[in-house]
Amino acid sequence: MPASLTGRILTAFGLLAVVVWLAIGATMFVVLRGLHADATSSYLADIAQTLAVRIRGATADGEIRRVINQIRGEVVGSDVTIHLLASDGRVVDVGLPDPAPSVAITIPDTTKIGDTLTGVAPFADGQTHDYAALVLRAPKAVGPRAVLLSQVDRSGGAALRDVGRSLPIVILITILVGAPLAILLSRSVARPLARLATRTEDLVDPAAGATAPLPLEGPREVRDLTDRVNAVAIELTRSRAREGELLADLRHDLRTPLTVIGGYASALIDGTATGEAASRAAEAIAEETARLERLVGQLGAIDRLRTGAETLHLEPLDAGQVLAATVARFEAAATAAGVHLAVAGADAAAGAEASPGATLAFAGDRVAVDRILGNLLENALAVARPGGTIRLEARRVDDAANVPGPAIALAVVDDGPGFPPGGTDRAFERFYRGDPSRAGAGSGLGLSIVRELARAHGGAAIAENLVPRGARVSVVLPVQAPA
């Protein structure tokens, strides 16, 4: 089998053409052989009809023999044999030298005078003959009942000659029509695939820049594949751009603590920092080291969530109680910052039991949900101004995008500056800090972890700006965990 697609298509067309030629040749042979055999039988029947009157006029056996021998002399040059048949189908001996049939040729009693029977039969010369038997007398009449004319069956050879003259024309037409079609078909598939191969080589080359999408050409399957490769190329370009931004942000986040650690370490080594200054240097080194550890831990948490390596332990949770517990955990930090924490709904804030029909219950991992709300509150506290308010909300959602079935939306609302233009779409990207006034001194990974934890639950994370100011960041979690 050829290695190339074009070679395989041309080979398949060639094999198909050969099969079609053989089928056409065999069909033509069968049809033409039958036509030649029918023509021979008709020819013999016509001769028998012309001789019928002369044979019927002979009454005595001797006179019949004389007429038959006379007829034999007239047709001997045409390779036609002549015999008389008795009622039982056997040959009547009239002294003729022509080869006789090897088997009896049955003449049905239902045949009438003047009927002609045609067919093929083996003869004593070892060949098959076409014959025509003309009925002369009724079944009970005295004397020979039919005259038999035969000729060697040459319909097979004649049919082969006709096929030999006609089949080359069919083959030529097939080649002239089929070869260009096969080439066009192979090119319609091979050329788009070749472009796809070139494009995939460009995709794996990190030095290759963004290129225009490939044209959608060729069969539907090839167009679908081209469209998917174009989509992959666009997404890969975006991923590489995000990767570049990620590395730049990572370098930025690592450079500051490393600069601090390096500076204070040098001061301790060369003795510049002594006494109380040495203690402050050691504290600064410890703080920056802890900051680096938190950064590495957050990156590891995101990767574990994306790869599914971190397993969630789902349990029934009540949204009101979860929010109340979160407020209790951050009450001290909010008070120190001069920010008021509130939960939408007095019952929810108090963690009171709600009626079975009104409870906001859902299935979630308690540790993961606490981490989600903790990250959202930390981000909100970073931008909240003294005297401001941060509100925690929980509500039922029945038509959330990308979340199957009914869901619970947990949201943190602040009255800070909100996200910058376009920031709501990128808020959950790693290291994204569109507005330093909103991001504060964080690592830019908090909301990324929120999104990955929401996805691990089968949910989604949403960021939006409020009017006239402030922002709401929501996590939509399904009431029942997906399978």
Steps between C-alpha positions, in 0.01 A plus 500: 500500500644841407607718792350825368130583497513591131661166417238313698212684331647437154561135587144463626366657181721269293380189680141617472546563129643150447206344686255708295674401177483133590134530592420686178698248293329203663156656454570583137628147439187337643265732313687481169535122521126469546440734208733301273338173606154643432617628162631153406178331612295755301717440194450124524127543558473715185676229295272233646192703406613521136556127487181398677281492187739273308534258791124479562442417131707182532286211618702182461815442705711473189368826367564670840857377496544632148366843595711516816817407311415757235453767771824386664685567179348849479601609855824305543709807433347688792620264777140405568415141590159349424317206652152360537358439848254233602219568745719381788773750410744248354671560166352315200782342298480619140864435419633849566868546607429797733570450873180418691390628843642303793170526686140473389336832422157486656206622297206571733161356394350847539700639205312560178599456139716794398633573851875545536699379801840662561780435748848352541604138535821293494571320173705195410789717372568609864373852451190683606261592219225756473198335345156575359245217473201566270196283579367331181233261623266442792609274789311191375585539132709239317856599402750758625340765710754787472797614299806605706749759378809577713821693493806496726450748787747782440313761703771507773779588258285755320405659834867517606588673175222751550610560860858542383389770259271683747674470836808708407266790421341464845845485663617809313190699597537389864862610508428835333214575741607316819867599515435878515224442754733288716772765479257780587359300791845418635607862473181626668593289802879495486555876462294602807666221699842621388411851619381350829831315537691823439278688745550236773875533454461873552286440808768297676764760413500755783685747279219505242273799533127527447387410148178547306242216529517232233228514231220247545540287186455137402243245616283570804716288729815682389326837546393399850856395581636826357252700708609317815868555422427869449324508837795321662741745337302798634479351848869407494589855400293629790654245735851601396410863556356415842807290572723796419292720729506233767878472487535877508269526800676210670836668451356818645352323803823311566734792444370716789534243781829373358634858488397555861644166613823559309545853632443411864709184469791706362458749784519219753804346331705817470401615849312812384191385692573452867302498818137607448561546126612138479175389667296705252700350212434148625129576537484641150678195360254272682199700373617497139584130524148431627364708214694290251374181663140622473554586135644156420222334700232688310653405164513137609138512613387630159694230313362224723146624441545526123643148473244350739768388744325673791186307594194674640302348785141604440243531777164676548557866584267787586594827329378719789705316758809503278475878453445558872809294582704700247390829656604370843847407369567842344319723751819596679688584178208705372470690827871579494460638148192700596278299265153371583419138410139401435307201369196557280205381716490503879421131527796409287729726697398335821533155351141423593321197370284584200187320394552188281357676200715813540835358605795567267660159521758366258770232475852630549839447657494707821873571498490604134191720549662668801809565288288647220324742734824576682678597176205714393489678835877559503474663156208713615676609819806599294297763311245600764535847648451573870132538567411284203282189494555148369189293454477121461206366301346162423218442252353219293574496126315280252648602164870566559722465194723190492348372826264201476166514683412721795789671678590724792686827436735613780612859449719761669402862427720798581466876453857548382621640164384197299685330216667707226358486146532142375606382843190288564595272209858453623441510874557126542824479299816416690688805628245737349500827691342747263485777759756513781247695706274195487759221505693639797807304596353162410659247268231514234422128548208518743227527239672237282470256788136603545422419138676163508323400822167602347572294187600203714147514648347518151428870543628833375640832624370840386634853553293813435505871574215674678350844449595757616803330657614172642527145369336164550694172466275193501558128505214288362501144637250230393256380764585143403854413399531379138588136441 
